Amino acid sequence: MNNLTASDANPSVPHHESEFKQKCRAAWKKSKAFFHGNPPGIIGGFLITMILLGALFAPVLTTHNPDKRVARPHVAPNAEHIMGTTRSGRDVYSQVLHGARKTLSVALFAGIIATVIAVAVGVTSGYFGGKIDEWMNFITNVFLVFPQLPLLIVLAAFLGQVGSALIAVLLGITSWPWGARVIRSQTMAIRSKEFIISAEVMGESKLRIILVEILPNLISIVFGGFLGTVIYAMGAEAGLGILGLGDATEVSWGSMLYWAQTSSSLYTGAWWEMIVPASALALTGGALALLNMSIDQVSNPKLKTGPHLKLWKKLNKEADKRRGLV
Amino acid sequence: MSFLLRRLSFYFTAFLLAISFNFLLPRMMPGDPVDALFAAAQGKIDPAAMDAIREMYGFVDGNIFQQYIAYMQSVFTLDLGPSVLMFPVQVTDVLAMALPWTMFLALGSLIVALILGVGIGTYASYRREGLFGQVVPPVLAFISNFPYVVTALLLFYFFGLKLELLPLAYTYNPDVDPGLSLEFIGSVLKHAILPMGSMILVGIATWVFNMRNAMINVLGEDYVTMAQAKGLSSFRVMYRYAGRNAILPVATAIAMAIGFSFAGSIMTEIVFNYQGLGNILLKGIMARDYPLIQAILLILVSAVLTANFIADLLYVWLDPRISK
């Protein structure tokens, strides 16, 4: 019913437009509003899109097999190997694109695991409170206070060289407490709002209240936490990789760093073997952070700067004028 | 006082959990733990040392519960056994040499990043619509989210190898005698610039953003407007009125940052060949020196827990209300 009146009132939207198209239009409008006057968001979004496309179309974009010796060792960047070759004669450009797939999927997978645990723990402990909250909060704090990365390094050292799937799982189950803490406090703030109380009075089930009433209000915080975990997981994977604790036979940014380190490429002047994967990690981490920063502005509009602030000041002045204050 | 007591008992419980984790680790390895533990050292280690390590790990006769008690005893008496890698040196002696450097790097960079970050964050939020407020935070967010290893590698390459400005290894020049001389302190500082600098770069954004978020809430308060209306200088309003009140929520984030800082120190030391725990950890991993690796984890956990307790003391000093 609502959709019909909206399109009636607006002649520019054709009457026969399908619901899908309308939804697309709404999504486009929303994303335009998100990126408008938000340079960090635009830059971050652009970089991430490029990196994801590069990883997705790696087989098409690359010129050589990343696992095969295709040239002499440590060939400097040239027309055929635009980013040079490694100590073992593999093409760095092909490796960095294929490595993106492994590294990003490990980071995303770890992020998803951590976010699911964080939401489950955070919402449960924030909504139910009492003894449950006490216990869950204790466990969260213990996990928070432990140095995660050294713990992971020791675990990996005892397990021997671990595959990327296991690394993702280990990262996921150790990096949820930061998200859980933020989600818990936000849930506690929402819990006493009127719409939750009225839902309780109406006799809605606890599960429905959590899923339908609380979770939609946490989306930006949950997504921000997810991006933060992805950044952390990517760095941890690179760290484990350079220590030789990852699976060095897989092509990932971490294993590329490992091989560059063991062949002491920086000392022998073959900087490309080390600097290329390092820059890839740096760009991805930075771009994700810019995106995360923009999402923060959605959940807390007070953080907005620049054009938004100027607009607000202008409107404020206008309002003062109409009130006859100026 | 009860607040600090509660915190102390929390840290003690956490420490017990860490010990239990350490106790279970070798028992989780596939195959017979004792064999796996010494597989790497086979032939290189004499039976007496093996027995000593075995005993330290609690692989004594008896059920797992008795073994656990035996392990606890060796941990609390600081008897962590000899190192496989550097036999017959005791693990505790190896770590005692390295720990101060890691603490220096981790806590030093944390404190510098905290001071710089709080200063920048305060200014950036006060001048939100200006160029500084719009440009500096996103740029810092971008740079600070490079992984620890990557920042270290980039600085190592550009400032150490390319420009040859700063030393690339060790904690101080081996030609200088350690002592309280100016030359020694200068050498230590010079060797610390790159590793510490890279850790500060990674750590600083946390404080800028925490401070900015806290400041933005405080800047809306009436007493800030009042201070501005009185005609106080903006420096005074920024730091003495708004900043002082915004710093409290920022202080709670210190606890979380300590663990991160130690982890970052481990990674940075490996890149810069800095003679701290991270470097020894790398050697231990390569030699499969499990007693050494476990001792490093234990000592890191204790250092982080202690630093957290100190942060709690600081918090009580900043806000006496919470100790009641």
Boltz contact constraints between the chains, C-beta under 6 A:
constraints:
  - contact:
      token1: [A, 40]
      token2: [B, 138]
      max_distance: 6.0
  - contact:
      token1: [A, 142]
      token2: [B, 14]
      max_distance: 6.0
  - contact:
      token1: [A, 145]
      token2: [B, 14]
      max_distance: 6.0
  - contact:
      token1: [A, 145]
      token2: [B, 308]
      max_distance: 6.0
  - contact:
      token1: [A, 147]
      token2: [B, 259]
      max_distance: 6.0
  - contact:
      token1: [A, 147]
      token2: [B, 262]
      max_distance: 6.0
  - contact:
      token1: [A, 147]
      token2: [B, 263]
      max_distance: 6.0
  - contact:
      token1: [A, 147]
      token2: [B, 300]
      max_distance: 6.0
  - contact:
      token1: [A, 147]
      token2: [B, 304]
      max_distance: 6.0
  - contact:
      token1: [A, 149]
      token2: [B, 263]
      max_distance: 6.0
  - contact:
      token1: [A, 150]
      token2: [B, 263]
      max_distance: 6.0
  - contact:
      token1: [A, 150]
      token2: [B, 266]
      max_distance: 6.0
  - contact:
      token1: [A, 150]
      token2: [B, 297]
      max_distance: 6.0
  - contact:
      token1: [A, 150]
      token2: [B, 300]
      max_distance: 6.0
  - contact:
      token1: [A, 154]
      token2: [B, 293]
      max_distance: 6.0
  - contact:
      token1: [A, 154]
      token2: [B, 297]
      max_distance: 6.0
  - contact:
      token1: [A, 157]
      token2: [B, 285]
      max_distance: 6.0
  - contact:
      token1: [A, 157]
      token2: [B, 293]
      max_distance: 6.0
  - contact:
      token1: [A, 158]
      token2: [B, 25]
      max_distance: 6.0
  - contact:
      token1: [A, 158]
      token2: [B, 29]
      max_distance: 6.0
  - contact:
      token1: [A, 231]
      token2: [B, 145]
      max_distance: 6.0
  - contact:
      token1: [A, 235]
      token2: [B, 147]
      max_distance: 6.0
  - contact:
      token1: [A, 238]
      token2: [B, 147]
      max_distance: 6.0
  - contact:
      token1: [A, 238]
      token2: [B, 149]
      max_distance: 6.0
  - contact:
      token1: [A, 239]
      token2: [B, 149]
      max_distance: 6.0
  - contact:
      token1: [A, 239]
      token2: [B, 267]
      max_distance: 6.0
  - contact:
      token1: [A, 242]
      token2: [B, 149]
      max_distance: 6.0
  - contact:
      token1: [A, 266]
      token2: [B, 157]
      max_distance: 6.0
  - contact:
      token1: [A, 266]
      token2: [B, 161]
      max_distance: 6.0
  - contact:
      token1: [A, 278]
      token2: [B, 150]
      max_distance: 6.0
  - contact:
      token1: [A, 278]
      token2: [B, 153]
      max_distance: 6.0
  - contact:
      token1: [A, 281]
      token2: [B, 147]
      max_distance: 6.0
  - contact:
      token1: [A, 281]
      token2: [B, 150]
      max_distance: 6.0
  - contact:
      token1: [A, 282]
      token2: [B, 146]
      max_distance: 6.0
  - contact:
      token1: [A, 282]
      token2: [B, 150]
      max_distance: 6.0
  - contact:
      token1: [A, 285]
      token2: [B, 145]
      max_distance: 6.0
  - contact:
      token1: [A, 285]
      token2: [B, 146]
      max_distance: 6.0
  - contact:
      token1: [A, 286]
      token2: [B, 142]
      max_distance: 6.0
  - contact:
      token1: [A, 286]
      token2: [B, 145]
      max_distance: 6.0
  - contact:
      token1: [A, 289]
      token2: [B, 141]
      max_distance: 6.0
  - contact:
      token1: [A, 289]
      token2: [B, 145]
      max_distance: 6.0
  - contact:
      token1: [A, 290]
      token2: [B, 142]
      max_distance: 6.0
  - contact:
      token1: [A, 293]
      token2: [B, 141]
      max_distance: 6.0
  - contact:
      token1: [A, 302]
      token2: [B, 216]
      max_distance: 6.0
  - contact:
      token1: [A, 305]
      token2: [B, 128]
      max_distance: 6.0
  - contact:
      token1: [A, 305]
      token2: [B, 133]
      max_distance: 6.0
  - contact:
      token1: [A, 305]
      token2: [B, 134]
      max_distance: 6.0
  - contact:
      token1: [A, 306]
      token2: [B, 134]
      max_distance: 6.0
  - contact:
      token1: [A, 309]
      token2: [B, 129]
      max_distance: 6.0
